[in-house]
């Protein structure tokens, strides 16, 4: 994929296609790590910090029950076209 460097305010940048953002589970205001490696620009999603520990604590406190059923609810059955 080719991309052009463009002006963004007083800075410069590139526009990433939505398809690439979806592949990486990134969206508007997502945080990424940017580095230069052997003459290449590397952009990596920043891992969500603290989630693993929070999940372990929730499990230990028995506070990790599903909030919604796995099965479709009435709204999904009536309003959505599947």
PDB file of N, CA, C and O in Angstrom:
ATOM      1  N   UNK A   1       0.838  -1.170   0.000  1.00  0.00           N
ATOM      2  CA  UNK A   1       0.000   0.000   0.000  1.00  0.00           C
ATOM      3  C   UNK A   1       0.887   1.240   0.000  1.00  0.00           C
ATOM      4  O   UNK A   1       1.878   1.310   0.727  1.00  0.00           O
ATOM      5  N   UNK A   2       0.522   2.199  -0.813  1.00  0.00           N
ATOM      6  CA  UNK A   2       1.227   3.477  -0.832  1.00  0.00           C
ATOM      7  C   UNK A   2       0.384   4.515  -0.115  1.00  0.00           C
ATOM      8  O   UNK A   2      -0.845   4.478  -0.167  1.00  0.00           O
ATOM      9  N   UNK A   3       1.054   5.440   0.555  1.00  0.00           N
ATOM     10  CA  UNK A   3       0.366   6.546   1.208  1.00  0.00           C
ATOM     11  C   UNK A   3       1.233   7.785   1.049  1.00  0.00           C
ATOM     12  O   UNK A   3       2.461   7.700   1.045  1.00  0.00           O
ATOM     13  N   UNK A   4       0.591   8.922   0.920  1.00  0.00           N
ATOM     14  CA  UNK A   4       1.302  10.185   0.809  1.00  0.00           C
ATOM     15  C   UNK A   4       1.353  10.872   2.165  1.00  0.00           C
ATOM     16  O   UNK A   4       0.420  10.767   2.962  1.00  0.00           O
ATOM     17  N   UNK A   5       2.447  11.572   2.418  1.00  0.00           N
ATOM     18  CA  UNK A   5       2.553  12.388   3.618  1.00  0.00           C
ATOM     19  C   UNK A   5       1.780  13.667   3.345  1.00  0.00           C
ATOM     20  O   UNK A   5       1.976  14.326   2.324  1.00  0.00           O
ATOM     21  N   UNK A   6       0.886  14.010   4.292  1.00  0.00           N
ATOM     22  CA  UNK A   6       0.035  15.186   4.118  1.00  0.00           C
ATOM     23  C   UNK A   6       0.212  16.129   5.299  1.00  0.00           C
ATOM     24  O   UNK A   6       0.735  15.740   6.343  1.00  0.00           O
ATOM     25  N   UNK A   7      -0.225  17.366   5.126  1.00  0.00           N
ATOM     26  CA  UNK A   7      -0.212  18.339   6.221  1.00  0.00           C
ATOM     27  C   UNK A   7      -1.421  18.106   7.109  1.00  0.00           C
ATOM     28  O   UNK A   7      -2.542  17.938   6.628  1.00  0.00           O
ATOM     29  N   UNK A   8      -1.176  18.098   8.408  1.00  0.00           N
ATOM     30  CA  UNK A   8      -2.241  17.990   9.406  1.00  0.00           C
ATOM     31  C   UNK A   8      -1.954  19.088  10.424  1.00  0.00           C
ATOM     32  O   UNK A   8      -1.147  18.899  11.335  1.00  0.00           O
ATOM     33  N   UNK A   9      -2.604  20.221  10.274  1.00  0.00           N
ATOM     34  CA  UNK A   9      -2.312  21.375  11.124  1.00  0.00           C
ATOM     35  C   UNK A   9      -0.878  21.809  10.917  1.00  0.00           C
ATOM     36  O   UNK A   9      -0.458  22.031   9.782  1.00  0.00           O
ATOM     37  N   UNK A  10      -0.111  21.936  12.005  1.00  0.00           N
ATOM     38  CA  UNK A  10       1.301  22.310  11.918  1.00  0.00           C
ATOM     39  C   UNK A  10       2.205  21.088  11.771  1.00  0.00           C
ATOM     40  O   UNK A  10       3.428  21.221  11.740  1.00  0.00           O
ATOM     41  N   UNK A  11       1.612  19.906  11.681  1.00  0.00           N
ATOM     42  CA  UNK A  11       2.379  18.667  11.591  1.00  0.00           C
ATOM     43  C   UNK A  11       2.166  18.013  10.239  1.00  0.00           C
ATOM     44  O   UNK A  11       1.513  18.571   9.357  1.00  0.00           O
ATOM     45  N   UNK A  12       2.717  16.838  10.093  1.00  0.00           N
ATOM     46  CA  UNK A  12       2.527  16.040   8.891  1.00  0.00           C
ATOM     47  C   UNK A  12       2.203  14.619   9.302  1.00  0.00           C
ATOM     48  O   UNK A  12       2.575  14.181  10.391  1.00  0.00           O
ATOM     49  N   UNK A  13       1.509  13.897   8.434  1.00  0.00           N
ATOM     50  CA  UNK A  13       1.152  12.528   8.763  1.00  0.00           C
ATOM     51  C   UNK A  13       0.639  11.788   7.554  1.00  0.00           C
ATOM     52  O   UNK A  13       0.696  12.293   6.433  1.00  0.00           O
ATOM     53  N   UNK A  14       0.138  10.588   7.782  1.00  0.00           N
ATOM     54  CA  UNK A  14      -0.480   9.800   6.724  1.00  0.00           C
ATOM     55  C   UNK A  14      -1.870   9.387   7.195  1.00  0.00           C
ATOM     56  O   UNK A  14      -2.148   9.345   8.393  1.00  0.00           O
ATOM     57  N   UNK A  15      -2.735   9.083   6.234  1.00  0.00           N
ATOM     58  CA  UNK A  15      -4.066   8.587   6.551  1.00  0.00           C
ATOM     59  C   UNK A  15      -4.038   7.078   6.388  1.00  0.00           C
ATOM     60  O   UNK A  15      -3.656   6.563   5.337  1.00  0.00           O
ATOM     61  N   UNK A  16      -4.447   6.369   7.441  1.00  0.00           N
ATOM     62  CA  UNK A  16      -4.496   4.910   7.402  1.00  0.00           C
ATOM     63  C   UNK A  16      -5.886   4.468   6.949  1.00  0.00           C
ATOM     64  O   UNK A  16      -6.884   4.964   7.472  1.00  0.00           O
ATOM     65  N   UNK A  17      -5.972   3.556   5.999  1.00  0.00           N
ATOM     66  CA  UNK A  17      -7.282   3.089   5.541  1.00  0.00           C
ATOM     67  C   UNK A  17      -8.046   2.382   6.660  1.00  0.00           C
ATOM     68  O   UNK A  17      -7.453   1.750   7.533  1.00  0.00           O
ATOM     69  N   UNK A  18      -9.373   2.503   6.616  1.00  0.00           N
ATOM     70  CA  UNK A  18     -10.230   1.876   7.620  1.00  0.00           C
ATOM     71  C   UNK A  18     -10.007   0.375   7.675  1.00  0.00           C
ATOM     72  O   UNK A  18     -10.104  -0.218   8.749  1.00  0.00           O
ATOM     73  N   UNK A  19      -9.713  -0.252   6.553  1.00  0.00           N
ATOM     74  CA  UNK A  19      -9.509  -1.711   6.546  1.00  0.00           C
ATOM     75  C   UNK A  19      -8.310  -2.105   7.406  1.00  0.00           C
ATOM     76  O   UNK A  19      -8.348  -3.133   8.082  1.00  0.00           O
ATOM     77  N   UNK A  20      -7.263  -1.312   7.389  1.00  0.00           N
ATOM     78  CA  UNK A  20      -6.087  -1.595   8.223  1.00  0.00           C
ATOM     79  C   UNK A  20      -6.428  -1.376   9.696  1.00  0.00           C
ATOM     80  O   UNK A  20      -6.038  -2.172  10.550  1.00  0.00           O
ATOM     81  N   UNK A  21      -7.150  -0.303   9.991  1.00  0.00           N
ATOM     82  CA  UNK A  21      -7.530  -0.034  11.377  1.00  0.00           C
ATOM     83  C   UNK A  21      -8.396  -1.160  11.929  1.00  0.00           C
ATOM     84  O   UNK A  21      -8.229  -1.569  13.078  1.00  0.00           O
ATOM     85  N   UNK A  22      -9.328  -1.666  11.106  1.00  0.00           N
ATOM     86  CA  UNK A  22     -10.182  -2.778  11.559  1.00  0.00           C
ATOM     87  C   UNK A  22      -9.356  -4.026  11.837  1.00  0.00           C
ATOM     88  O   UNK A  22      -9.613  -4.731  12.813  1.00  0.00           O
ATOM     89  N   UNK A  23      -8.365  -4.309  10.989  1.00  0.00           N
ATOM     90  CA  UNK A  23      -7.526  -5.492  11.197  1.00  0.00           C
ATOM     91  C   UNK A  23      -6.809  -5.441  12.536  1.00  0.00           C
ATOM     92  O   UNK A  23      -6.540  -6.478  13.142  1.00  0.00           O
ATOM     93  N   UNK A  24      -6.504  -4.252  12.991  1.00  0.00           N
ATOM     94  CA  UNK A  24      -5.760  -4.071  14.241  1.00  0.00           C
ATOM     95  C   UNK A  24      -6.652  -3.701  15.422  1.00  0.00           C
ATOM     96  O   UNK A  24      -6.158  -3.421  16.514  1.00  0.00           O
ATOM     97  N   UNK A  25      -7.971  -3.700  15.199  1.00  0.00           N
ATOM     98  CA  UNK A  25      -8.921  -3.293  16.242  1.00  0.00           C
ATOM     99  C   UNK A  25      -8.618  -1.896  16.762  1.00  0.00           C
ATOM    100  O   UNK A  25      -8.670  -1.655  17.968  1.00  0.00           O
ATOM    101  N   UNK A  26      -8.304  -0.983  15.868  1.00  0.00           N
ATOM    102  CA  UNK A  26      -8.042   0.401  16.240  1.00  0.00           C
ATOM    103  C   UNK A  26      -9.206   1.270  15.779  1.00  0.00           C
ATOM    104  O   UNK A  26      -9.875   0.959  14.794  1.00  0.00           O
ATOM    105  N   UNK A  27      -9.438   2.356  16.498  1.00  0.00           N
ATOM    106  CA  UNK A  27     -10.470   3.297  16.108  1.00  0.00           C
ATOM    107  C   UNK A  27      -9.996   4.700  16.463  1.00  0.00           C
ATOM    108  O   UNK A  27      -8.873   4.891  16.929  1.00  0.00           O
ATOM    109  N   UNK A  28     -10.858   5.665  16.238  1.00  0.00           N
ATOM    110  CA  UNK A  28     -10.545   7.062  16.523  1.00  0.00           C
ATOM    111  C   UNK A  28     -10.043   7.198  17.959  1.00  0.00           C
ATOM    112  O   UNK A  28     -10.675   6.702  18.892  1.00  0.00           O
ATOM    113  N   UNK A  29      -8.937   7.853  18.127  1.00  0.00           N
ATOM    114  CA  UNK A  29      -8.286   8.108  19.423  1.00  0.00           C
ATOM    115  C   UNK A  29      -7.618   6.888  20.040  1.00  0.00           C
ATOM    116  O   UNK A  29      -7.209   6.950  21.199  1.00  0.00           O
ATOM    117  N   UNK A  30      -7.491   5.779  19.313  1.00  0.00           N
ATOM    118  CA  UNK A  30      -6.712   4.654  19.828  1.00  0.00           C
ATOM    119  C   UNK A  30      -5.268   5.097  19.997  1.00  0.00           C
ATOM    120  O   UNK A  30      -4.788   5.956  19.257  1.00  0.00           O
ATOM    121  N   UNK A  31      -4.582   4.523  20.954  1.00  0.00           N
ATOM    122  CA  UNK A  31      -3.179   4.843  21.184  1.00  0.00           C
ATOM    123  C   UNK A  31      -2.314   3.795  20.506  1.00  0.00           C
ATOM    124  O   UNK A  31      -2.574   2.596  20.615  1.00  0.00           O
ATOM    125  N   UNK A  32      -1.291   4.250  19.811  1.00  0.00           N
ATOM    126  CA  UNK A  32      -0.355   3.350  19.141  1.00  0.00           C
ATOM    127  C   UNK A  32       1.065   3.715  19.553  1.00  0.00           C
ATOM    128  O   UNK A  32       1.325   4.824  20.018  1.00  0.00           O
ATOM    129  N   UNK A  33       1.969   2.773  19.376  1.00  0.00           N
ATOM    130  CA  UNK A  33       3.391   3.026  19.581  1.00  0.00           C
ATOM    131  C   UNK A  33       4.025   3.196  18.204  1.00  0.00           C
ATOM    132  O   UNK A  33       3.789   2.390  17.305  1.00  0.00           O
ATOM    133  N   UNK A  34       4.826   4.239  18.041  1.00  0.00           N
ATOM    134  CA  UNK A  34       5.485   4.518  16.768  1.00  0.00           C
ATOM    135  C   UNK A  34       6.986   4.508  17.006  1.00  0.00           C
ATOM    136  O   UNK A  34       7.481   5.145  17.935  1.00  0.00           O
ATOM    137  N   UNK A  35       7.710   3.776  16.156  1.00  0.00           N
ATOM    138  CA  UNK A  35       9.165   3.718  16.294  1.00  0.00           C
ATOM    139  C   UNK A  35       9.795   3.567  14.913  1.00  0.00           C
ATOM    140  O   UNK A  35       9.129   3.201  13.945  1.00  0.00           O
ATOM    141  N   UNK A  36      11.062   3.851  14.847  1.00  0.00           N
ATOM    142  CA  UNK A  36      11.834   3.663  13.621  1.00  0.00           C
ATOM    143  C   UNK A  36      12.743   2.467  13.840  1.00  0.00           C
ATOM    144  O   UNK A  36      13.461   2.391  14.837  1.00  0.00           O
ATOM    145  N   UNK A  37      12.704   1.527  12.892  1.00  0.00           N
ATOM    146  CA  UNK A  37      13.512   0.314  12.995  1.00  0.00           C
ATOM    147  C   UNK A  37      14.172   0.056  11.648  1.00  0.00           C
ATOM    148  O   UNK A  37      13.503  -0.289  10.674  1.00  0.00           O
ATOM    149  N   UNK A  38      15.477   0.224  11.603  1.00  0.00           N
ATOM    150  CA  UNK A  38      16.244  -0.050  10.393  1.00  0.00           C
ATOM    151  C   UNK A  38      15.683   0.698   9.180  1.00  0.00           C
ATOM    152  O   UNK A  38      15.548   0.126   8.098  1.00  0.00           O
ATOM    153  N   UNK A  39      15.363   1.969   9.367  1.00  0.00           N
ATOM    154  CA  UNK A  39      14.877   2.801   8.276  1.00  0.00           C
ATOM    155  C   UNK A  39      13.399   2.648   7.961  1.00  0.00           C
ATOM    156  O   UNK A  39      12.928   3.219   6.978  1.00  0.00           O
ATOM    157  N   UNK A  40      12.644   1.890   8.768  1.00  0.00           N
ATOM    158  CA  UNK A  40      11.208   1.705   8.554  1.00  0.00           C
ATOM    159  C   UNK A  40      10.438   2.284   9.742  1.00  0.00           C
ATOM    160  O   UNK A  40      10.892   2.218  10.884  1.00  0.00           O
ATOM    161  N   UNK A  41       9.271   2.851   9.454  1.00  0.00           N
ATOM    162  CA  UNK A  41       8.386   3.339  10.505  1.00  0.00           C
ATOM    163  C   UNK A  41       7.492   2.178  10.924  1.00  0.00           C
ATOM    164  O   UNK A  41       6.794   1.598  10.093  1.00  0.00           O
ATOM    165  N   UNK A  42       7.513   1.841  12.198  1.00  0.00           N
ATOM    166  CA  UNK A  42       6.709   0.746  12.737  1.00  0.00           C
ATOM    167  C   UNK A  42       5.609   1.358  13.607  1.00  0.00           C
ATOM    168  O   UNK A  42       5.892   2.139  14.516  1.00  0.00           O
ATOM    169  N   UNK A  43       4.363   1.001  13.324  1.00  0.00           N
ATOM    170  CA  UNK A  43       3.218   1.458  14.121  1.00  0.00           C
ATOM    171  C   UNK A  43       2.578   0.215  14.725  1.00  0.00           C
ATOM    172  O   UNK A  43       2.144  -0.684  14.004  1.00  0.00           O
ATOM    173  N   UNK A  44       2.523   0.170  16.061  1.00  0.00           N
ATOM    174  CA  UNK A  44       1.956  -0.984  16.759  1.00  0.00           C
ATOM    175  C   UNK A  44       0.832  -0.527  17.681  1.00  0.00           C
ATOM    176  O   UNK A  44       0.938   0.521  18.319  1.00  0.00           O
ATOM    177  N   UNK A  45      -0.255  -1.316  17.755  1.00  0.00           N
ATOM    178  CA  UNK A  45      -1.283  -0.985  18.743  1.00  0.00           C
ATOM    179  C   UNK A  45      -0.690  -1.064  20.137  1.00  0.00           C
ATOM    180  O   UNK A  45       0.086  -1.972  20.434  1.00  0.00           O
ATOM    181  N   UNK A  46      -1.050  -0.124  20.989  1.00  0.00           N
ATOM    182  CA  UNK A  46      -0.579  -0.180  22.374  1.00  0.00           C
ATOM    183  C   UNK A  46      -1.479  -1.136  23.140  1.00  0.00           C
ATOM    184  O   UNK A  46      -2.701  -0.993  23.116  1.00  0.00           O
ATOM    185  N   UNK A  47      -0.886  -2.105  23.815  1.00  0.00           N
ATOM    186  CA  UNK A  47      -1.724  -3.043  24.569  1.00  0.00           C
ATOM    187  C   UNK A  47      -2.485  -2.320  25.676  1.00  0.00           C
ATOM    188  O   UNK A  47      -1.998  -1.352  26.261  1.00  0.00           O
ATOM    189  N   UNK A  48      -3.677  -2.808  25.943  1.00  0.00           N
ATOM    190  CA  UNK A  48      -4.472  -2.233  27.022  1.00  0.00           C
ATOM    191  C   UNK A  48      -3.871  -2.692  28.343  1.00  0.00           C
ATOM    192  O   UNK A  48      -3.914  -3.876  28.678  1.00  0.00           O
ATOM    193  N   UNK A  49      -3.324  -1.766  29.074  1.00  0.00           N
ATOM    194  CA  UNK A  49      -2.629  -2.086  30.317  1.00  0.00           C
ATOM    195  C   UNK A  49      -3.619  -2.311  31.454  1.00  0.00           C
ATOM    196  O   UNK A  49      -4.604  -1.584  31.585  1.00  0.00           O
ATOM    197  N   UNK A  50      -3.352  -3.311  32.263  1.00  0.00           N
ATOM    198  CA  UNK A  50      -4.130  -3.557  33.457  1.00  0.00           C
ATOM    199  C   UNK A  50      -5.355  -4.431  33.271  1.00  0.00           C
ATOM    200  O   UNK A  50      -6.004  -4.785  34.255  1.00  0.00           O
ATOM    201  N   UNK A  51      -5.695  -4.790  32.035  1.00  0.00           N
ATOM    202  CA  UNK A  51      -6.908  -5.570  31.796  1.00  0.00           C
ATOM    203  C   UNK A  51      -6.788  -6.988  32.359  1.00  0.00           C
ATOM    204  O   UNK A  51      -7.746  -7.499  32.938  1.00  0.00           O
ATOM    205  N   UNK A  52      -5.651  -7.616  32.202  1.00  0.00           N
ATOM    206  CA  UNK A  52      -5.485  -8.982  32.691  1.00  0.00           C
ATOM    207  C   UNK A  52      -5.634  -9.022  34.209  1.00  0.00           C
ATOM    208  O   UNK A  52      -6.295  -9.908  34.750  1.00  0.00           O
ATOM    209  N   UNK A  53      -5.024  -8.069  34.887  1.00  0.00           N
ATOM    210  CA  UNK A  53      -5.106  -8.019  36.339  1.00  0.00           C
ATOM    211  C   UNK A  53      -6.536  -7.742  36.791  1.00  0.00           C
ATOM    212  O   UNK A  53      -7.004  -8.333  37.764  1.00  0.00           O
ATOM    213  N   UNK A  54      -7.230  -6.849  36.094  1.00  0.00           N
ATOM    214  CA  UNK A  54      -8.612  -6.530  36.450  1.00  0.00           C
ATOM    215  C   UNK A  54      -9.510  -7.752  36.260  1.00  0.00           C
ATOM    216  O   UNK A  54     -10.397  -7.997  37.077  1.00  0.00           O
ATOM    217  N   UNK A  55      -9.291  -8.513  35.198  1.00  0.00           N
ATOM    218  CA  UNK A  55     -10.086  -9.722  34.958  1.00  0.00           C
ATOM    219  C   UNK A  55      -9.836 -10.759  36.051  1.00  0.00           C
ATOM    220  O   UNK A  55     -10.771 -11.410  36.515  1.00  0.00           O
ATOM    221  N   UNK A  56      -8.586 -10.911  36.457  1.00  0.00           N
ATOM    222  CA  UNK A  56      -8.275 -11.862  37.538  1.00  0.00           C
ATOM    223  C   UNK A  56      -8.926 -11.440  38.848  1.00  0.00           C
ATOM    224  O   UNK A  56      -9.437 -12.282  39.587  1.00  0.00           O
ATOM    225  N   UNK A  57      -8.909 -10.153  39.136  1.00  0.00           N
ATOM    226  CA  UNK A  57      -9.525  -9.658  40.368  1.00  0.00           C
ATOM    227  C   UNK A  57     -11.040  -9.869  40.319  1.00  0.00           C
ATOM    228  O   UNK A  57     -11.639 -10.275  41.315  1.00  0.00           O
ATOM    229  N   UNK A  58     -11.665  -9.596  39.162  1.00  0.00           N
ATOM    230  CA  UNK A  58     -13.105  -9.806  39.034  1.00  0.00           C
ATOM    231  C   UNK A  58     -13.465 -11.275  39.249  1.00  0.00           C
ATOM    232  O   UNK A  58     -14.457 -11.586  39.908  1.00  0.00           O
ATOM    233  N   UNK A  59     -12.657 -12.173  38.692  1.00  0.00           N
ATOM    234  CA  UNK A  59     -12.934 -13.594  38.867  1.00  0.00           C
ATOM    235  C   UNK A  59     -12.799 -13.997  40.343  1.00  0.00           C
ATOM    236  O   UNK A  59     -13.632 -14.736  40.867  1.00  0.00           O
ATOM    237  N   UNK A  60     -11.762 -13.515  40.996  1.00  0.00           N
ATOM    238  CA  UNK A  60     -11.538 -13.844  42.401  1.00  0.00           C
ATOM    239  C   UNK A  60     -12.699 -13.362  43.278  1.00  0.00           C
ATOM    240  O   UNK A  60     -13.050 -14.001  44.269  1.00  0.00           O
ATOM    241  N   UNK A  61     -13.291 -12.217  42.893  1.00  0.00           N
ATOM    242  CA  UNK A  61     -14.403 -11.651  43.658  1.00  0.00           C
ATOM    243  C   UNK A  61     -15.762 -12.145  43.151  1.00  0.00           C
ATOM    244  O   UNK A  61     -16.808 -11.663  43.587  1.00  0.00           O
ATOM    245  N   UNK A  62     -15.735 -13.107  42.227  1.00  0.00           N
ATOM    246  CA  UNK A  62     -16.971 -13.650  41.628  1.00  0.00           C
ATOM    247  C   UNK A  62     -17.822 -12.541  41.012  1.00  0.00           C
ATOM    248  O   UNK A  62     -19.050 -12.565  41.102  1.00  0.00           O
ATOM    249  N   UNK A  63     -17.157 -11.571  40.387  1.00  0.00           N
ATOM    250  CA  UNK A  63     -17.840 -10.432  39.771  1.00  0.00           C
ATOM    251  C   UNK A  63     -17.634 -10.456  38.254  1.00  0.00           C
ATOM    252  O   UNK A  63     -17.511  -9.408  37.622  1.00  0.00           O
ATOM    253  N   UNK A  64     -17.597 -11.662  37.678  1.00  0.00           N
ATOM    254  CA  UNK A  64     -17.332 -11.772  36.244  1.00  0.00           C
ATOM    255  C   UNK A  64     -18.467 -12.479  35.501  1.00  0.00           C
ATOM    256  O   UNK A  64     -18.236 -13.202  34.531  1.00  0.00           O
ATOM    257  N   UNK A  65     -19.697 -12.258  35.974  1.00  0.00           N
ATOM    258  CA  UNK A  65     -20.852 -12.871  35.321  1.00  0.00           C
ATOM    259  C   UNK A  65     -21.205 -12.090  34.055  1.00  0.00           C
ATOM    260  O   UNK A  65     -20.948 -10.889  33.962  1.00  0.00           O
ATOM    261  N   UNK A  66     -21.798 -12.789  33.078  1.00  0.00           N
ATOM    262  CA  UNK A  66     -22.238 -12.137  31.852  1.00  0.00           C
ATOM    263  C   UNK A  66     -23.340 -11.126  32.161  1.00  0.00           C
ATOM    264  O   UNK A  66     -24.233 -11.393  32.966  1.00  0.00           O
ATOM    265  N   UNK A  67     -23.268  -9.975  31.518  1.00  0.00           N
ATOM    266  CA  UNK A  67     -24.305  -8.971  31.697  1.00  0.00           C
ATOM    267  C   UNK A  67     -25.469  -9.199  30.740  1.00  0.00           C
ATOM    268  O   UNK A  67     -26.603  -8.817  31.031  1.00  0.00           O
ATOM    269  N   UNK A  68     -25.188  -9.822  29.602  1.00  0.00           N
ATOM    270  CA  UNK A  68     -26.211 -10.121  28.610  1.00  0.00           C
ATOM    271  C   UNK A  68     -26.162 -11.600  28.286  1.00  0.00           C
ATOM    272  O   UNK A  68     -25.093 -12.210  28.304  1.00  0.00           O
ATOM    273  N   UNK A  69     -27.305 -12.172  27.993  1.00  0.00           N
ATOM    274  CA  UNK A  69     -27.346 -13.565  27.584  1.00  0.00           C
ATOM    275  C   UNK A  69     -26.662 -13.738  26.236  1.00  0.00           C
ATOM    276  O   UNK A  69     -26.607 -12.808  25.432  1.00  0.00           O
ATOM    277  N   UNK A  70     -26.143 -14.932  25.999  1.00  0.00           N
ATOM    278  CA  UNK A  70     -25.546 -15.229  24.699  1.00  0.00           C
ATOM    279  C   UNK A  70     -26.601 -15.324  23.605  1.00  0.00           C
ATOM    280  O   UNK A  70     -26.321 -15.030  22.443  1.00  0.00           O
ATOM    281  N   UNK A  71     -27.806 -15.731  23.969  1.00  0.00           N
ATOM    282  CA  UNK A  71     -28.867 -15.894  22.982  1.00  0.00           C
ATOM    283  C   UNK A  71     -29.443 -14.544  22.587  1.00  0.00           C
ATOM    284  O   UNK A  71     -29.408 -13.605  23.382  1.00  0.00           O
ATOM    285  N   UNK A  72     -29.977 -14.428  21.366  1.00  0.00           N
ATOM    286  CA  UNK A  72     -30.568 -13.146  20.965  1.00  0.00           C
ATOM    287  C   UNK A  72     -31.697 -12.739  21.905  1.00  0.00           C
ATOM    288  O   UNK A  72     -32.473 -13.576  22.365  1.00  0.00           O
ATOM    289  N   UNK A  73     -31.773 -11.445  22.179  1.00  0.00           N
ATOM    290  CA  UNK A  73     -32.852 -10.949  23.023  1.00  0.00           C
ATOM    291  C   UNK A  73     -34.048 -10.557  22.148  1.00  0.00           C
ATOM    292  O   UNK A  73     -33.980 -10.662  20.924  1.00  0.00           O
ATOM    293  N   UNK A  74     -35.136 -10.108  22.769  1.00  0.00           N
ATOM    294  CA  UNK A  74     -36.351  -9.765  22.015  1.00  0.00           C
ATOM    295  C   UNK A  74     -36.087  -8.690  20.978  1.00  0.00           C
ATOM    296  O   UNK A  74     -36.591  -8.763  19.858  1.00  0.00           O
ATOM    297  N   UNK A  75     -35.293  -7.686  21.350  1.00  0.00           N
ATOM    298  CA  UNK A  75     -34.994  -6.623  20.389  1.00  0.00           C
ATOM    299  C   UNK A  75     -34.312  -7.200  19.149  1.00  0.00           C
ATOM    300  O   UNK A  75     -34.692  -6.890  18.019  1.00  0.00           O
ATOM    301  N   UNK A  76     -33.307  -8.037  19.371  1.00  0.00           N
ATOM    302  CA  UNK A  76     -32.588  -8.617  18.234  1.00  0.00           C
ATOM    303  C   UNK A  76     -33.491  -9.501  17.386  1.00  0.00           C
ATOM    304  O   UNK A  76     -33.381  -9.495  16.160  1.00  0.00           O
ATOM    305  N   UNK A  77     -34.387 -10.263  18.019  1.00  0.00           N
ATOM    306  CA  UNK A  77     -35.280 -11.139  17.269  1.00  0.00           C
ATOM    307  C   UNK A  77     -36.278 -10.352  16.423  1.00  0.00           C
ATOM    308  O   UNK A  77     -36.579 -10.740  15.294  1.00  0.00           O
ATOM    309  N   UNK A  78     -36.792  -9.243  16.967  1.00  0.00           N
ATOM    310  CA  UNK A  78     -37.852  -8.491  16.298  1.00  0.00           C
ATOM    311  C   UNK A  78     -37.343  -7.377  15.395  1.00  0.00           C
ATOM    312  O   UNK A  78     -37.920  -7.140  14.334  1.00  0.00           O
ATOM    313  N   UNK A  79     -36.277  -6.688  15.791  1.00  0.00           N
ATOM    314  CA  UNK A  79     -35.858  -5.482  15.099  1.00  0.00           C
ATOM    315  C   UNK A  79     -34.745  -5.681  14.073  1.00  0.00           C
ATOM    316  O   UNK A  79     -34.646  -4.915  13.115  1.00  0.00           O
ATOM    317  N   UNK A  80     -33.929  -6.675  14.259  1.00  0.00           N
ATOM    318  CA  UNK A  80     -32.793  -6.872  13.378  1.00  0.00           C
ATOM    319  C   UNK A  80     -33.152  -7.827  12.251  1.00  0.00           C
ATOM    320  O   UNK A  80     -33.947  -8.750  12.426  1.00  0.00           O
ATOM    321  N   UNK A  81     -32.557  -7.589  11.105  1.00  0.00           N
ATOM    322  CA  UNK A  81     -32.687  -8.518  10.000  1.00  0.00           C
ATOM    323  C   UNK A  81     -31.410  -9.341   9.946  1.00  0.00           C
ATOM    324  O   UNK A  81     -30.322  -8.798   9.757  1.00  0.00           O
ATOM    325  N   UNK A  82     -31.543 -10.639  10.111  1.00  0.00           N
ATOM    326  CA  UNK A  82     -30.378 -11.506  10.152  1.00  0.00           C
ATOM    327  C   UNK A  82     -30.159 -12.132   8.813  1.00  0.00           C
ATOM    328  O   UNK A  82     -29.217 -12.904   8.639  1.00  0.00           O
TER     329      UNK A  82
END
